């Protein structure tokens, strides 16, 4: 007996087996769809790590102006994030790179 026939016979014996997957609730509002706290924390940790690596990498690559550092950071980060828009934090890190103020943990 093929899989489809087996599934059909199982449904005939237990009609309640045709329920949606366990994660779905009928009437779920779109505003209720979100990452759980553990996943949310991991997403932020990963984003922080990507930012940190970019800043440290540029800080060790030689002298550059704040505008050059800002452009380089934007270039490194823009394809790593959905809906990327550089904000004031990026300017802060670009200024720190240009002023030689980025210390790595190895220093």
Gaussian input, Z-matrix of N, CA and C with variables (Angstrom, degrees):
# hf/3-21g

backbone

0 1
 N
 C     1     B1
 C     2     B2     1     A1
 N     3     B3     2     A2     1     D1
 C     4     B4     3     A3     2     D2
 C     5     B5     4     A4     3     D3
 N     6     B6     5     A5     4     D4
 C     7     B7     6     A6     5     D5
 C     8     B8     7     A7     6     D6
 N     9     B9     8     A8     7     D7
 C    10    B10     9     A9     8     D8
 C    11    B11    10    A10     9     D9
 N    12    B12    11    A11    10    D10
 C    13    B13    12    A12    11    D11
 C    14    B14    13    A13    12    D12
 N    15    B15    14    A14    13    D13
 C    16    B16    15    A15    14    D14
 C    17    B17    16    A16    15    D15
 N    18    B18    17    A17    16    D16
 C    19    B19    18    A18    17    D17
 C    20    B20    19    A19    18    D18
 N    21    B21    20    A20    19    D19
 C    22    B22    21    A21    20    D20
 C    23    B23    22    A22    21    D21
 N    24    B24    23    A23    22    D22
 C    25    B25    24    A24    23    D23
 C    26    B26    25    A25    24    D24
 N    27    B27    26    A26    25    D25
 C    28    B28    27    A27    26    D26
 C    29    B29    28    A28    27    D27
 N    30    B30    29    A29    28    D28
 C    31    B31    30    A30    29    D29
 C    32    B32    31    A31    30    D30
 N    33    B33    32    A32    31    D31
 C    34    B34    33    A33    32    D32
 C    35    B35    34    A34    33    D33
 N    36    B36    35    A35    34    D34
 C    37    B37    36    A36    35    D35
 C    38    B38    37    A37    36    D36
 N    39    B39    38    A38    37    D37
 C    40    B40    39    A39    38    D38
 C    41    B41    40    A40    39    D39
 N    42    B42    41    A41    40    D40
 C    43    B43    42    A42    41    D41
 C    44    B44    43    A43    42    D42
 N    45    B45    44    A44    43    D43
 C    46    B46    45    A45    44    D44
 C    47    B47    46    A46    45    D45
 N    48    B48    47    A47    46    D46
 C    49    B49    48    A48    47    D47
 C    50    B50    49    A49    48    D48
 N    51    B51    50    A50    49    D49
 C    52    B52    51    A51    50    D50
 C    53    B53    52    A52    51    D51
 N    54    B54    53    A53    52    D52
 C    55    B55    54    A54    53    D53
 C    56    B56    55    A55    54    D54
 N    57    B57    56    A56    55    D55
 C    58    B58    57    A57    56    D56
 C    59    B59    58    A58    57    D57
 N    60    B60    59    A59    58    D58
 C    61    B61    60    A60    59    D59
 C    62    B62    61    A61    60    D60
 N    63    B63    62    A62    61    D61
 C    64    B64    63    A63    62    D62
 C    65    B65    64    A64    63    D63
 N    66    B66    65    A65    64    D64
 C    67    B67    66    A66    65    D65
 C    68    B68    67    A67    66    D66
 N    69    B69    68    A68    67    D67
 C    70    B70    69    A69    68    D68
 C    71    B71    70    A70    69    D69
 N    72    B72    71    A71    70    D70
 C    73    B73    72    A72    71    D71
 C    74    B74    73    A73    72    D72
 N    75    B75    74    A74    73    D73
 C    76    B76    75    A75    74    D74
 C    77    B77    76    A76    75    D75
 N    78    B78    77    A77    76    D76
 C    79    B79    78    A78    77    D77
 C    80    B80    79    A79    78    D78
 N    81    B81    80    A80    79    D79
 C    82    B82    81    A81    80    D80
 C    83    B83    82    A82    81    D81
 N    84    B84    83    A83    82    D82
 C    85    B85    84    A84    83    D83
 C    86    B86    85    A85    84    D84
 N    87    B87    86    A86    85    D85
 C    88    B88    87    A87    86    D86
 C    89    B89    88    A88    87    D87
 N    90    B90    89    A89    88    D88
 C    91    B91    90    A90    89    D89
 C    92    B92    91    A91    90    D90
 N    93    B93    92    A92    91    D91
 C    94    B94    93    A93    92    D92
 C    95    B95    94    A94    93    D93
 N    96    B96    95    A95    94    D94
 C    97    B97    96    A96    95    D95
 C    98    B98    97    A97    96    D96
 N    99    B99    98    A98    97    D97
 C   100   B100    99    A99    98    D98
 C   101   B101   100   A100    99    D99
 N   102   B102   101   A101   100   D100
 C   103   B103   102   A102   101   D101
 C   104   B104   103   A103   102   D102
 N   105   B105   104   A104   103   D103
 C   106   B106   105   A105   104   D104
 C   107   B107   106   A106   105   D105
 N   108   B108   107   A107   106   D106
 C   109   B109   108   A108   107   D107
 C   110   B110   109   A109   108   D108
 N   111   B111   110   A110   109   D109
 C   112   B112   111   A111   110   D110
 C   113   B113   112   A112   111   D111
 N   114   B114   113   A113   112   D112
 C   115   B115   114   A114   113   D113
 C   116   B116   115   A115   114   D114
 N   117   B117   116   A116   115   D115
 C   118   B118   117   A117   116   D116
 C   119   B119   118   A118   117   D117
 N   120   B120   119   A119   118   D118
 C   121   B121   120   A120   119   D119
 C   122   B122   121   A121   120   D120
 N   123   B123   122   A122   121   D121
 C   124   B124   123   A123   122   D122
 C   125   B125   124   A124   123   D123
 N   126   B126   125   A125   124   D124
 C   127   B127   126   A126   125   D125
 C   128   B128   127   A127   126   D126
 N   129   B129   128   A128   127   D127
 C   130   B130   129   A129   128   D128
 C   131   B131   130   A130   129   D129
 N   132   B132   131   A131   130   D130
 C   133   B133   132   A132   131   D131
 C   134   B134   133   A133   132   D132
 N   135   B135   134   A134   133   D133
 C   136   B136   135   A135   134   D134
 C   137   B137   136   A136   135   D135
 N   138   B138   137   A137   136   D136
 C   139   B139   138   A138   137   D137
 C   140   B140   139   A139   138   D138
 N   141   B141   140   A140   139   D139
 C   142   B142   141   A141   140   D140
 C   143   B143   142   A142   141   D141
 N   144   B144   143   A143   142   D142
 C   145   B145   144   A144   143   D143
 C   146   B146   145   A145   144   D144
 N   147   B147   146   A146   145   D145
 C   148   B148   147   A147   146   D146
 C   149   B149   148   A148   147   D147
 N   150   B150   149   A149   148   D148
 C   151   B151   150   A150   149   D149
 C   152   B152   151   A151   150   D150
 N   153   B153   152   A152   151   D151
 C   154   B154   153   A153   152   D152
 C   155   B155   154   A154   153   D153
 N   156   B156   155   A155   154   D154
 C   157   B157   156   A156   155   D155
 C   158   B158   157   A157   156   D156
 N   159   B159   158   A158   157   D157
 C   160   B160   159   A159   158   D158
 C   161   B161   160   A160   159   D159
 N   162   B162   161   A161   160   D160
 C   163   B163   162   A162   161   D161
 C   164   B164   163   A163   162   D162
 N   165   B165   164   A164   163   D163
 C   166   B166   165   A165   164   D164
 C   167   B167   166   A166   165   D165
 N   168   B168   167   A167   166   D166
 C   169   B169   168   A168   167   D167
 C   170   B170   169   A169   168   D168
 N   171   B171   170   A170   169   D169
 C   172   B172   171   A171   170   D170
 C   173   B173   172   A172   171   D171
 N   174   B174   173   A173   172   D172
 C   175   B175   174   A174   173   D173
 C   176   B176   175   A175   174   D174
 N   177   B177   176   A176   175   D175
 C   178   B178   177   A177   176   D176
 C   179   B179   178   A178   177   D177
 N   180   B180   179   A179   178   D178
 C   181   B181   180   A180   179   D179
 C   182   B182   181   A181   180   D180
 N   183   B183   182   A182   181   D181
 C   184   B184   183   A183   182   D182
 C   185   B185   184   A184   183   D183
 N   186   B186   185   A185   184   D184
 C   187   B187   186   A186   185   D185
 C   188   B188   187   A187   186   D186
 N   189   B189   188   A188   187   D187
 C   190   B190   189   A189   188   D188
 C   191   B191   190   A190   189   D189
 N   192   B192   191   A191   190   D190
 C   193   B193   192   A192   191   D191
 C   194   B194   193   A193   192   D192
 N   195   B195   194   A194   193   D193
 C   196   B196   195   A195   194   D194
 C   197   B197   196   A196   195   D195
 N   198   B198   197   A197   196   D196
 C   199   B199   198   A198   197   D197
 C   200   B200   199   A199   198   D198
 N   201   B201   200   A200   199   D199
 C   202   B202   201   A201   200   D200
 C   203   B203   202   A202   201   D201
 N   204   B204   203   A203   202   D202
 C   205   B205   204   A204   203   D203
 C   206   B206   205   A205   204   D204
 N   207   B207   206   A206   205   D205
 C   208   B208   207   A207   206   D206
 C   209   B209   208   A208   207   D207
 N   210   B210   209   A209   208   D208
 C   211   B211   210   A210   209   D209
 C   212   B212   211   A211   210   D210
 N   213   B213   212   A212   211   D211
 C   214   B214   213   A213   212   D212
 C   215   B215   214   A214   213   D213
 N   216   B216   215   A215   214   D214
 C   217   B217   216   A216   215   D215
 C   218   B218   217   A217   216   D216
 N   219   B219   218   A218   217   D217
 C   220   B220   219   A219   218   D218
 C   221   B221   220   A220   219   D219
 N   222   B222   221   A221   220   D220
 C   223   B223   222   A222   221   D221
 C   224   B224   223   A223   222   D222
 N   225   B225   224   A224   223   D223
 C   226   B226   225   A225   224   D224
 C   227   B227   226   A226   225   D225
 N   228   B228   227   A227   226   D226
 C   229   B229   228   A228   227   D227
 C   230   B230   229   A229   228   D228
 N   231   B231   230   A230   229   D229
 C   232   B232   231   A231   230   D230
 C   233   B233   232   A232   231   D231
 N   234   B234   233   A233   232   D232
 C   235   B235   234   A234   233   D233
 C   236   B236   235   A235   234   D234
 N   237   B237   236   A236   235   D235
 C   238   B238   237   A237   236   D236
 C   239   B239   238   A238   237   D237
 N   240   B240   239   A239   238   D238
 C   241   B241   240   A240   239   D239
 C   242   B242   241   A241   240   D240
 N   243   B243   242   A242   241   D241
 C   244   B244   243   A243   242   D242
 C   245   B245   244   A244   243   D243
 N   246   B246   245   A245   244   D244
 C   247   B247   246   A246   245   D245
 C   248   B248   247   A247   246   D246
 N   249   B249   248   A248   247   D247
 C   250   B250   249   A249   248   D248
 C   251   B251   250   A250   249   D249
 N   252   B252   251   A251   250   D250
 C   253   B253   252   A252   251   D251
 C   254   B254   253   A253   252   D252
 N   255   B255   254   A254   253   D253
 C   256   B256   255   A255   254   D254
 C   257   B257   256   A256   255   D255
 N   258   B258   257   A257   256   D256
 C   259   B259   258   A258   257   D257
 C   260   B260   259   A259   258   D258
 N   261   B261   260   A260   259   D259
 C   262   B262   261   A261   260   D260
 C   263   B263   262   A262   261   D261
 N   264   B264   263   A263   262   D262
 C   265   B265   264   A264   263   D263
 C   266   B266   265   A265   264   D264
 N   267   B267   266   A266   265   D265
 C   268   B268   267   A267   266   D266
 C   269   B269   268   A268   267   D267
 N   270   B270   269   A269   268   D268
 C   271   B271   270   A270   269   D269
 C   272   B272   271   A271   270   D270
 N   273   B273   272   A272   271   D271
 C   274   B274   273   A273   272   D272
 C   275   B275   274   A274   273   D273
 N   276   B276   275   A275   274   D274
 C   277   B277   276   A276   275   D275
 C   278   B278   277   A277   276   D276
 N   279   B279   278   A278   277   D277
 C   280   B280   279   A279   278   D278
 C   281   B281   280   A280   279   D279
 N   282   B282   281   A281   280   D280
 C   283   B283   282   A282   281   D281
 C   284   B284   283   A283   282   D282
 N   285   B285   284   A284   283   D283
 C   286   B286   285   A285   284   D284
 C   287   B287   286   A286   285   D285
 N   288   B288   287   A287   286   D286
 C   289   B289   288   A288   287   D287
 C   290   B290   289   A289   288   D288
 N   291   B291   290   A290   289   D289
 C   292   B292   291   A291   290   D290
 C   293   B293   292   A292   291   D291
 N   294   B294   293   A293   292   D292
 C   295   B295   294   A294   293   D293
 C   296   B296   295   A295   294   D294
 N   297   B297   296   A296   295   D295
 C   298   B298   297   A297   296   D296
 C   299   B299   298   A298   297   D297
 N   300   B300   299   A299   298   D298
 C   301   B301   300   A300   299   D299
 C   302   B302   301   A301   300   D300
 N   303   B303   302   A302   301   D301
 C   304   B304   303   A303   302   D302
 C   305   B305   304   A304   303   D303
 N   306   B306   305   A305   304   D304
 C   307   B307   306   A306   305   D305
 C   308   B308   307   A307   306   D306
 N   309   B309   308   A308   307   D307
 C   310   B310   309   A309   308   D308
 C   311   B311   310   A310   309   D309
 N   312   B312   311   A311   310   D310
 C   313   B313   312   A312   311   D311
 C   314   B314   313   A313   312   D312
 N   315   B315   314   A314   313   D313
 C   316   B316   315   A315   314   D314
 C   317   B317   316   A316   315   D315
 N   318   B318   317   A317   316   D316
 C   319   B319   318   A318   317   D317
 C   320   B320   319   A319   318   D318

   B1=1.4539
   B2=1.5283
   B3=1.3234
   B4=1.4569
   B5=1.5238
   B6=1.3203
   B7=1.4657
   B8=1.5224
   B9=1.3396
   B10=1.4735
   B11=1.5228
   B12=1.3165
   B13=1.4655
   B14=1.5259
   B15=1.3419
   B16=1.4602
   B17=1.5238
   B18=1.3162
   B19=1.4653
   B20=1.5175
   B21=1.3436
   B22=1.4617
   B23=1.5280
   B24=1.3227
   B25=1.4648
   B26=1.5180
   B27=1.3503
   B28=1.4648
   B29=1.5211
   B30=1.3315
   B31=1.4656
   B32=1.5218
   B33=1.3316
   B34=1.4621
   B35=1.5298
   B36=1.3321
   B37=1.4579
   B38=1.5228
   B39=1.3420
   B40=1.4579
   B41=1.5295
   B42=1.3297
   B43=1.4655
   B44=1.5282
   B45=1.3237
   B46=1.4649
   B47=1.5279
   B48=1.3411
   B49=1.4649
   B50=1.5241
   B51=1.3207
   B52=1.4654
   B53=1.5223
   B54=1.2980
   B55=1.4604
   B56=1.5191
   B57=1.3155
   B58=1.4670
   B59=1.5241
   B60=1.3147
   B61=1.4619
   B62=1.5210
   B63=1.3197
   B64=1.4636
   B65=1.5220
   B66=1.3422
   B67=1.4569
   B68=1.5146
   B69=1.3042
   B70=1.4566
   B71=1.5154
   B72=1.3215
   B73=1.4600
   B74=1.5169
   B75=1.3236
   B76=1.4629
   B77=1.5245
   B78=1.3007
   B79=1.4482
   B80=1.5217
   B81=1.3322
   B82=1.4618
   B83=1.5220
   B84=1.3081
   B85=1.4588
   B86=1.5192
   B87=1.3228
   B88=1.4648
   B89=1.5246
   B90=1.3136
   B91=1.4682
   B92=1.5302
   B93=1.3340
   B94=1.4634
   B95=1.5319
   B96=1.3236
   B97=1.4589
   B98=1.5221
   B99=1.3286
   B100=1.4644
   B101=1.5181
   B102=1.3165
   B103=1.4515
   B104=1.5216
   B105=1.3305
   B106=1.4610
   B107=1.5284
   B108=1.3085
   B109=1.4683
   B110=1.5270
   B111=1.3149
   B112=1.4649
   B113=1.5293
   B114=1.3268
   B115=1.4673
   B116=1.5216
   B117=1.3120
   B118=1.4694
   B119=1.5330
   B120=1.3251
   B121=1.4633
   B122=1.5284
   B123=1.3363
   B124=1.4674
   B125=1.5157
   B126=1.3081
   B127=1.4675
   B128=1.5265
   B129=1.3215
   B130=1.4686
   B131=1.5254
   B132=1.3284
   B133=1.4660
   B134=1.5277
   B135=1.3300
   B136=1.4637
   B137=1.5266
   B138=1.3233
   B139=1.4675
   B140=1.5240
   B141=1.3257
   B142=1.4675
   B143=1.5265
   B144=1.3356
   B145=1.4616
   B146=1.5274
   B147=1.3261
   B148=1.4660
   B149=1.5271
   B150=1.3259
   B151=1.4641
   B152=1.5292
   B153=1.3252
   B154=1.4676
   B155=1.5224
   B156=1.3436
   B157=1.4611
   B158=1.5212
   B159=1.3192
   B160=1.4675
   B161=1.5226
   B162=1.3226
   B163=1.4687
   B164=1.5260
   B165=1.3256
   B166=1.4672
   B167=1.5270
   B168=1.3255
   B169=1.4600
   B170=1.5280
   B171=1.3122
   B172=1.4671
   B173=1.5220
   B174=1.3128
   B175=1.4670
   B176=1.5243
   B177=1.3051
   B178=1.4567
   B179=1.5152
   B180=1.3192
   B181=1.4644
   B182=1.5250
   B183=1.3006
   B184=1.4599
   B185=1.5127
   B186=1.3240
   B187=1.4632
   B188=1.5235
   B189=1.3137
   B190=1.4655
   B191=1.5162
   B192=1.3158
   B193=1.4606
   B194=1.5200
   B195=1.3049
   B196=1.4603
   B197=1.5251
   B198=1.3374
   B199=1.4683
   B200=1.5256
   B201=1.3264
   B202=1.4670
   B203=1.5260
   B204=1.3192
   B205=1.4637
   B206=1.5264
   B207=1.3301
   B208=1.4647
   B209=1.5305
   B210=1.3373
   B211=1.4701
   B212=1.5280
   B213=1.3237
   B214=1.4627
   B215=1.5329
   B216=1.3200
   B217=1.4706
   B218=1.5233
   B219=1.3251
   B220=1.4660
   B221=1.5246
   B222=1.3333
   B223=1.4600
   B224=1.5174
   B225=1.3277
   B226=1.4650
   B227=1.5282
   B228=1.3253
   B229=1.4669
   B230=1.5253
   B231=1.3225
   B232=1.4727
   B233=1.5249
   B234=1.3211
   B235=1.4626
   B236=1.5250
   B237=1.3104
   B238=1.4682
   B239=1.5253
   B240=1.3352
   B241=1.4577
   B242=1.5269
   B243=1.3036
   B244=1.4597
   B245=1.5238
   B246=1.3141
   B247=1.4760
   B248=1.5258
   B249=1.3223
   B250=1.4686
   B251=1.5159
   B252=1.2930
   B253=1.4667
   B254=1.5166
   B255=1.3362
   B256=1.4638
   B257=1.5197
   B258=1.3031
   B259=1.4628
   B260=1.5129
   B261=1.3229
   B262=1.4627
   B263=1.5305
   B264=1.3256
   B265=1.4651
   B266=1.5258
   B267=1.3236
   B268=1.4567
   B269=1.5283
   B270=1.3198
   B271=1.4704
   B272=1.5321
   B273=1.3207
   B274=1.4674
   B275=1.5256
   B276=1.3328
   B277=1.4630
   B278=1.5228
   B279=1.3238
   B280=1.4695
   B281=1.5256
   B282=1.3283
   B283=1.4700
   B284=1.5272
   B285=1.3260
   B286=1.4696
   B287=1.5270
   B288=1.3250
   B289=1.4674
   B290=1.5267
   B291=1.3376
   B292=1.4661
   B293=1.5244
   B294=1.3195
   B295=1.4674
   B296=1.5302
   B297=1.3334
   B298=1.4624
   B299=1.5139
   B300=1.3191
   B301=1.4633
   B302=1.5256
   B303=1.3226
   B304=1.4653
   B305=1.5198
   B306=1.3196
   B307=1.4608
   B308=1.5206
   B309=1.3098
   B310=1.4606
   B311=1.5198
   B312=1.3126
   B313=1.4670
   B314=1.5209
   B315=1.3339
   B316=1.4622
   B317=1.5276
   B318=1.3264
   B319=1.4649
   B320=1.5047
   A1=107.21
   A2=115.95
   A3=120.87
   A4=112.00
   A5=114.64
   A6=120.75
   A7=111.72
   A8=117.22
   A9=119.57
   A10=111.39
   A11=116.53
   A12=119.85
   A13=110.61
   A14=116.31
   A15=119.69
   A16=110.57
   A17=116.56
   A18=120.27
   A19=110.35
   A20=117.06
   A21=120.52
   A22=110.55
   A23=117.50
   A24=120.40
   A25=110.58
   A26=117.82
   A27=120.85
   A28=110.00
   A29=117.32
   A30=120.69
   A31=111.15
   A32=116.88
   A33=119.80
   A34=110.64
   A35=116.90
   A36=120.96
   A37=111.70
   A38=117.22
   A39=121.37
   A40=108.95
   A41=117.94
   A42=120.19
   A43=113.21
   A44=118.46
   A45=120.64
   A46=112.20
   A47=117.78
   A48=120.15
   A49=112.06
   A50=117.64
   A51=120.85
   A52=112.12
   A53=117.62
   A54=121.13
   A55=109.33
   A56=117.62
   A57=120.20
   A58=110.77
   A59=115.71
   A60=119.95
   A61=110.53
   A62=115.42
   A63=121.15
   A64=112.98
   A65=119.04
   A66=121.21
   A67=114.04
   A68=117.58
   A69=121.48
   A70=110.01
   A71=115.85
   A72=120.88
   A73=107.66
   A74=117.99
   A75=118.95
   A76=110.05
   A77=116.46
   A78=120.54
   A79=113.58
   A80=117.44
   A81=119.71
   A82=109.29
   A83=115.66
   A84=121.07
   A85=109.32
   A86=115.95
   A87=119.06
   A88=111.20
   A89=118.24
   A90=120.96
   A91=112.01
   A92=117.44
   A93=121.60
   A94=112.35
   A95=116.84
   A96=121.01
   A97=108.25
   A98=115.18
   A99=119.59
   A100=109.80
   A101=115.85
   A102=121.15
   A103=109.20
   A104=115.86
   A105=118.79
   A106=108.43
   A107=116.94
   A108=120.82
   A109=112.65
   A110=117.42
   A111=120.21
   A112=110.72
   A113=116.85
   A114=120.64
   A115=110.69
   A116=116.97
   A117=121.93
   A118=110.28
   A119=117.00
   A120=121.18
   A121=110.77
   A122=117.01
   A123=120.25
   A124=110.77
   A125=118.04
   A126=121.32
   A127=110.00
   A128=117.10
   A129=120.49
   A130=111.70
   A131=117.20
   A132=120.14
   A133=110.71
   A134=116.67
   A135=120.72
   A136=111.10
   A137=117.05
   A138=121.09
   A139=110.75
   A140=117.08
   A141=120.90
   A142=111.03
   A143=116.76
   A144=121.04
   A145=110.69
   A146=117.77
   A147=121.76
   A148=110.04
   A149=117.15
   A150=121.48
   A151=110.50
   A152=116.83
   A153=121.69
   A154=110.81
   A155=117.01
   A156=120.82
   A157=111.47
   A158=117.61
   A159=121.04
   A160=110.96
   A161=117.03
   A162=121.12
   A163=110.17
   A164=117.54
   A165=121.25
   A166=110.39
   A167=117.02
   A168=121.08
   A169=110.74
   A170=116.94
   A171=120.18
   A172=111.87
   A173=116.80
   A174=119.82
   A175=111.25
   A176=117.06
   A177=120.98
   A178=114.12
   A179=117.77
   A180=120.25
   A181=114.06
   A182=118.41
   A183=120.29
   A184=111.93
   A185=114.56
   A186=120.09
   A187=111.54
   A188=115.15
   A189=121.98
   A190=108.39
   A191=115.11
   A192=119.68
   A193=109.00
   A194=115.41
   A195=120.32
   A196=110.64
   A197=117.01
   A198=120.04
   A199=111.40
   A200=116.82
   A201=120.05
   A202=110.31
   A203=116.54
   A204=120.51
   A205=110.54
   A206=116.75
   A207=121.20
   A208=110.00
   A209=116.24
   A210=120.37
   A211=110.84
   A212=116.73
   A213=120.29
   A214=111.34
   A215=117.10
   A216=120.39
   A217=110.63
   A218=115.80
   A219=119.82
   A220=109.93
   A221=116.52
   A222=120.59
   A223=112.77
   A224=116.76
   A225=120.71
   A226=112.66
   A227=116.71
   A228=119.95
   A229=115.08
   A230=118.24
   A231=120.18
   A232=114.00
   A233=117.91
   A234=119.75
   A235=113.08
   A236=116.66
   A237=121.01
   A238=112.60
   A239=116.87
   A240=120.72
   A241=110.84
   A242=115.89
   A243=122.29
   A244=107.92
   A245=117.21
   A246=122.54
   A247=112.10
   A248=116.90
   A249=122.49
   A250=111.43
   A251=116.05
   A252=124.05
   A253=106.88
   A254=117.96
   A255=118.35
   A256=110.63
   A257=116.21
   A258=120.98
   A259=111.20
   A260=116.36
   A261=120.76
   A262=113.37
   A263=117.84
   A264=119.73
   A265=110.61
   A266=116.22
   A267=119.91
   A268=110.92
   A269=117.36
   A270=120.90
   A271=109.81
   A272=117.22
   A273=121.33
   A274=110.54
   A275=116.80
   A276=120.63
   A277=111.28
   A278=117.95
   A279=121.21
   A280=110.23
   A281=116.49
   A282=120.47
   A283=110.74
   A284=116.69
   A285=120.61
   A286=110.84
   A287=117.14
   A288=120.83
   A289=109.53
   A290=116.45
   A291=121.34
   A292=112.02
   A293=117.07
   A294=121.50
   A295=113.36
   A296=116.83
   A297=120.39
   A298=113.42
   A299=117.38
   A300=121.90
   A301=114.43
   A302=117.38
   A303=119.81
   A304=108.40
   A305=116.00
   A306=122.02
   A307=108.16
   A308=115.99
   A309=118.94
   A310=108.34
   A311=116.02
   A312=120.54
   A313=111.66
   A314=117.12
   A315=121.52
   A316=111.78
   A317=117.67
   A318=120.71
   A319=111.48
   D1=131.78
   D2=-179.54
   D3=-74.06
   D4=168.18
   D5=-177.72
   D6=-59.44
   D7=-44.40
   D8=-178.12
   D9=-61.96
   D10=-41.14
   D11=179.08
   D12=-65.83
   D13=-40.02
   D14=178.04
   D15=-63.45
   D16=-43.21
   D17=-179.80
   D18=-64.31
   D19=-40.82
   D20=179.79
   D21=-64.07
   D22=-43.31
   D23=178.95
   D24=-64.62
   D25=-38.44
   D26=178.72
   D27=-64.22
   D28=-38.94
   D29=178.80
   D30=-67.38
   D31=-36.38
   D32=178.17
   D33=-64.42
   D34=-39.35
   D35=-180.00
   D36=-73.36
   D37=-32.10
   D38=-176.27
   D39=-137.47
   D40=83.38
   D41=-176.41
   D42=-62.44
   D43=-21.12
   D44=178.64
   D45=-73.64
   D46=-6.72
   D47=-178.14
   D48=-74.61
   D49=-7.95
   D50=-178.48
   D51=-89.55
   D52=40.10
   D53=179.67
   D54=-92.13
   D55=156.61
   D56=177.88
   D57=-64.21
   D58=168.19
   D59=-179.21
   D60=-57.87
   D61=160.19
   D62=-173.60
   D63=-61.27
   D64=-28.05
   D65=-177.65
   D66=-80.14
   D67=-9.34
   D68=-176.66
   D69=-97.46
   D70=135.10
   D71=174.22
   D72=-122.40
   D73=126.29
   D74=177.36
   D75=-56.76
   D76=139.40
   D77=178.39
   D78=81.22
   D79=12.95
   D80=179.43
   D81=-65.98
   D82=131.03
   D83=179.18
   D84=-82.76
   D85=144.90
   D86=-179.66
   D87=-61.08
   D88=-27.97
   D89=178.78
   D90=-69.60
   D91=-13.61
   D92=179.06
   D93=-88.61
   D94=-6.97
   D95=-177.97
   D96=-85.76
   D97=113.08
   D98=-177.79
   D99=-162.04
   D100=162.66
   D101=176.67
   D102=-70.04
   D103=145.01
   D104=174.85
   D105=-72.30
   D106=169.75
   D107=-173.45
   D108=-63.08
   D109=-37.19
   D110=178.82
   D111=-64.55
   D112=-45.58
   D113=178.52
   D114=-65.80
   D115=-40.71
   D116=179.19
   D117=-60.05
   D118=-44.13
   D119=179.24
   D120=-64.04
   D121=-40.56
   D122=179.02
   D123=-65.40
   D124=-41.02
   D125=178.50
   D126=-59.81
   D127=-45.34
   D128=179.00
   D129=-66.56
   D130=-40.79
   D131=177.69
   D132=-61.60
   D133=-43.24
   D134=178.77
   D135=-63.90
   D136=-41.67
   D137=178.91
   D138=-64.48
   D139=-41.35
   D140=177.11
   D141=-62.52
   D142=-41.36
   D143=-179.87
   D144=-63.51
   D145=-43.64
   D146=179.39
   D147=-62.20
   D148=-44.30
   D149=177.78
   D150=-62.45
   D151=-48.18
   D152=-178.59
   D153=-58.50
   D154=-46.43
   D155=-179.81
   D156=-61.25
   D157=-40.32
   D158=179.67
   D159=-65.68
   D160=-44.43
   D161=-179.14
   D162=-64.57
   D163=-47.79
   D164=-178.37
   D165=-64.09
   D166=-40.92
   D167=179.03
   D168=-60.26
   D169=-47.04
   D170=-179.82
   D171=-69.30
   D172=-34.97
   D173=179.97
   D174=-62.44
   D175=-30.04
   D176=-179.56
   D177=-93.48
   D178=4.27
   D179=-174.17
   D180=-95.17
   D181=4.62
   D182=178.32
   D183=113.61
   D184=176.92
   D185=-176.49
   D186=-71.76
   D187=142.65
   D188=174.46
   D189=-158.29
   D190=158.93
   D191=177.11
   D192=-77.30
   D193=168.71
   D194=177.58
   D195=-62.00
   D196=-40.57
   D197=179.18
   D198=-65.68
   D199=-38.96
   D200=177.17
   D201=-65.49
   D202=-42.20
   D203=178.72
   D204=-64.58
   D205=-41.11
   D206=178.65
   D207=-60.97
   D208=-46.32
   D209=179.61
   D210=-63.94
   D211=-40.98
   D212=179.89
   D213=-66.60
   D214=-41.59
   D215=176.80
   D216=-62.50
   D217=-44.50
   D218=178.48
   D219=-58.97
   D220=-44.20
   D221=178.94
   D222=-61.28
   D223=-38.99
   D224=-179.46
   D225=-73.44
   D226=-31.74
   D227=-170.35
   D228=-100.58
   D229=-23.92
   D230=-169.89
   D231=-60.21
   D232=-33.02
   D233=-179.50
   D234=-89.76
   D235=0.21
   D236=-178.68
   D237=-92.59
   D238=-14.14
   D239=-173.53
   D240=-130.64
   D241=146.61
   D242=175.33
   D243=-75.39
   D244=138.22
   D245=178.14
   D246=54.97
   D247=45.77
   D248=-177.38
   D249=-62.01
   D250=130.27
   D251=172.09
   D252=-143.01
   D253=117.12
   D254=178.39
   D255=-66.27
   D256=136.55
   D257=-178.75
   D258=-118.17
   D259=-170.98
   D260=-177.28
   D261=-63.22
   D262=-27.67
   D263=177.19
   D264=-60.05
   D265=-40.29
   D266=-178.54
   D267=-63.80
   D268=-37.93
   D269=177.21
   D270=-64.45
   D271=-39.75
   D272=177.84
   D273=-58.78
   D274=-45.06
   D275=-179.84
   D276=-70.68
   D277=-36.50
   D278=176.96
   D279=-62.70
   D280=-42.65
   D281=177.37
   D282=-62.19
   D283=-42.28
   D284=179.87
   D285=-64.31
   D286=-39.38
   D287=177.52
   D288=-62.88
   D289=-48.51
   D290=-177.84
   D291=-62.81
   D292=-33.39
   D293=-177.97
   D294=-90.72
   D295=3.26
   D296=179.72
   D297=67.39
   D298=30.50
   D299=-175.07
   D300=-98.96
   D301=5.12
   D302=-178.62
   D303=-90.63
   D304=117.84
   D305=177.02
   D306=-103.17
   D307=134.08
   D308=175.99
   D309=-92.96
   D310=161.54
   D311=-179.82
   D312=-62.19
   D313=-23.57
   D314=-178.99
   D315=-77.63
   D316=-15.49
   D317=-177.26
   D318=-81.45

